[in-house]
Amino acid sequence: MKLSVATCQFPVSSDIRGNARHVLRQMEIAKQRGARVAHFCEAALSGYAGAEFESYAGFDWDQLTACTQQVLDRARELRLWVILGSTHRLTGRHKPHNSVYVIDDAGRLVDRYDKRFCAGNRAGTKGDLAHYSPGNHFSVFTVHGISCGVLICHDYRYPELYREYKRRGVQLLFHSFHAGHVTPRILRAMRSDVGARFRRWNGGSTLPGITMPATAQSSAANNFMWISCSNTSARESCWPSFFVRPDGVTTGRLRINTAGVLISIVDTNQDLYDSTVAWRDRAMRQVFHSGRLVNDRRSKERTQL
């Protein structure tokens, strides 16, 4: 099976209508360039609490609903699947979910993934948990014959999530990030965490810039799945959006701090190297060795030469 994927990035802001204009424009570009699905970053439509705005106090939920409907309508008109980062309102005093909406090419909302591992402290007063309620489910859906799943940003730190998606047969993972809109002061602190003398040895100058792309590549190779990584391009962005194939090779990357659309082809019949194909299923069953174990005295004596 083949599927053309558009990994999209633009400078996400607190302006919902402005975000919607970017989304709708890049949906058009994706369609014009032959994509069947357009993938957007975390909080692409709503903006990201703690980065674009301080809190959800006074947030314009009606405007978000209206702009979301515009995306649904345009998806139907373009016959385009859309993987859209946003915020999902809950009832009462519950904090909203940090979500990705899965919209099919008939303009229907067919699923929603809610960020499961929201960063923050155990008291829920810092980071994501100061603004969002964590989710409790995986999202698996099929796009033109290819099994897909979704993760959001900090979820990347938990390899168990990738592994569970692999267990569920996912071939293509849409991972929506928001590693951008970093102020100069915070950027200096993030770079200090890495240390100037180590930057030459790494692909980025911040921990997100180093660990997020590296994890995507290793997760793709370890689980033999395609991964679309979409990020905001709001300055300063930690890294540009990119796409990884199942052997861990990055096949395309956009320009940092610049809006753009990256087109990638998923070909599930492509002959790619998979070093763990013989034993991955065994590892997922908690059998942590390859081959056949031996019953040998010298194997059991671990403190002798």
N, C-alpha and C positions, 0 to 999 in steps of 0.2 A: 504494500500500500504506500502511496505517496501523498504528502500533504504539504502545502506551501504555508509557512507561518510568518507573520509580520510581528517582529518584536519592536515595540514602539517606545520612544522616550520623548518627553517634553518637560519644560520647567514648571512643575506642579506648584500651585500657589493657593492662597486662601480664597481666591476669586473662583467660585464654582462655575459661573457662566464662562469665564475665561478658560478654565480647565475643559469645560464641555466643548468649546470651540476647537481647542487643540485635539481632543479625542475625535470629534466628528471629522476634522480635516485629515487626521492621520488614518482614520477608517477609509476615507476616500482614496488616499494614496495607496493604502494596503490593497484595496480592491483593484485599483488601476494597475498595480504591479503583480497581480495574479494571486494574491494571498487568499486563502480560504478562512483564515482566522487571524484576528488582530489581538495582540497581548499587551496590556498596559500595566504600569507599576502599581505598587501599594498606594492606596489613597489617591489614585490619579484624579478622580472626579471630585471628591469631597475635600481634598487637602488633608494633611496629616497633623493631628493635634500634637502640640509640643514642638513642632517644626514650623508649620505655616501659621498656626494660631495657638493661643495659650490654652484654651479649653473649649468645651462645647456649650458653655453658657451663652445664650443668645444666638446659637447656631440656626441658620435658616434652613430647616428641614424641608419646608415646602419647595424651596428653590432646588434643593438637591433632588427631590422626587421628580420635579418637572424636567430637570436636565437629564436624569436617568431615563425618563420616558422618551426623551429625544434620541438617546442612544439606542434604545430598544426599537424605536420606529425606523431609525436609519439602518440598523442591522437588518431589519426585514427588507427594506428597500434595496440594499446592496447585496442581500443574500450572503451575509458575512457573519461568521461566529465572532464573538467579542468576549475577551477575558478581561474584566474591568475592575480595577481596584477602587474601593469606595468605603463608605461607612454605613452600617446597618443599624437603624434606630431600634431600641428596645422600649419596653413599657415602664412606667413609673420612674423610679430613681435609679434603675439599672443603667450602668454605663453601656454605650453602644458596642457593637462588634466592629473590629477592624476586618473588613471583608473583601472578597473578590467575587463578583457576580459572574456567573457563566450564562451567556446569552447565545442562543442558537441562531442559525441563519434564517429563521422565521420570525425573529424578534421576540422570542419567548425566553423568560427567565427560567432556566431549567435546573439550576442548582446555585448554591452559594457556599463558599468556603470561608470559615471564620478563623482568623489567626489563633492557633492553639497555644503557642508559647509566646505570650506577650512579655517583652522584657520589663524588668522592674524588680522591686524588692518584695519580700514576703508580705509586708504590710499593705502592699498595693498603693503606695503613696508616691512612687517614683516611676519614671519611664512610661512605657505603654500602659501599665496597669493603673496608672493614675487617671487614664482617660478611657480605657477599653476593658470590656469583659472578654475573657478568653473563650475560644470555641471548643467544641467537643466531638467533632466528626471529621472524617475524611470525605473528599469529594472525588468520585470517579465517574467519568462520562465518556462517551464515544463521539469523536469528530471524524466523519467520513471514514469509518472503519478502524480508526486508531484510538486505543484506550488512553485517556488523559487524566491527569490529576493536577492539584494546585497546592502550593505552599506560599507562605508570606514571610519575607524578610527573616526575622530572628529564628524562625523555624529551622533555618539552615544549620543551626548549632546542634540539632538533634538528629543524628543519623538514623535513629529508629523510625522516623517519619518517612524518610526515603525508602527504607527497607520494607515498611508496611505497604507502601504504594507498589513496590516491586512484587510483594506477595499477592497483591490484588490485581496483578497483570498490567500495570500502567507502563506504557511505552514512551509517552511524551509528558513531561512535567512542566507546567507553567509556574515559575517561581517569580513572584512579584516582590520587588525590593523598594525601599525608600532609604537610600544611603546618599543623601544629598541635602542641599539647602543648608549647608554647614557654615556658620558664621566664622569670620577670620579668627576670633578668639578661641572658639571651640576647635577649629582646625589646627591651630598651633598646639593646643593641648593634646589632640589626637596624634599629631606627628611626634610630639614629645614622648608619648607612650611607646612609640616604635623606636625612637632614637635615631638621630641623623646618621650615625655611623653604620646603621644596618639597612638604610634605604637602598643602597646599591645592590644588596643581595636579594631584594624582594621586588615584586611587581607593582607595589603601591607604597604610599608614604603614610597610610593610616591602617589600623587593624582591619576595618571593613574592606579597604582597598586591597589588602593582602589576603585575608581569609575567605571572603565571600566568593571571589572568582576561583580560588584554589579549591574550596569545598565543592563548588558546582562541578568542576572538572573531575574531582575524585568521586563524587557521588554518581556522576554519569557513568564513569568507568566501573565503579564497584557494583552498580545495579543494572548496567547495560540499558540505559534509557537516555532519550534525547531530553535536553533541558533548555528552555527559553528563559533567559534572565533579563527582566525589564527593570529599569531604574529611572528615577527622576533625573533630569538633566539640569535642575536648578543649581546654580553656582552657590557653594562649591560642591560638586558631586564627587564622591569617592572613587567611582569607576563608571565607565559607559556600559550601556546594555550590550549583551552578547549572547551567543548561541553555542551550545556544546552538543556534539554527537556522542553516541553511546560508548565509544572507545576513549573518551576524555579529551578529544581534540576540539579546540575552539574553532568554529568554521566561519565566524564573522563577528565584528565588533563595531559599534558606532563611535563617533567622536565624543569625547568627554565634554560636558557642559554645553552641548549642542543638540537641539531637537532633531530627531531623525527617525527613520523607519528601516529596520534591517529585515530583509527577506531571506528565509532559510528553507531548505527542502528537507522534510523528513521522508526517508525512504526505508521502510521496514524490511525491504528485501536486499538492502545494501549489505555486502559481505564485509563486516567490520570485526576487528579483533576483540574477543571477549575472554580474558585470561581466567575468569572464575566460573565459566559456564558449567564445567564438569562437577563442581562441588558447592555452588552457591545454594542450591536447594537444601543440601545437607546442613550447611551452616545455619540456614533459617529454621531448621528443625532442631537446633542446638546440638548438633553433632559437629564438634570442632576439630576435625581432622580430615584429610583426604586419604584415599587408599584403604588398606586393611591393616589394623593394628596387629602387632606381634606380641606373643606371650614369651618373653625372654628375661632371664634373671638379670642379665647385664643392662637391659633396658630399665628395669625397676630400681636398680642400685644407682641412685642419683648423686651420691656423695663420694663415689669412688671413681678412679681413673679406669 
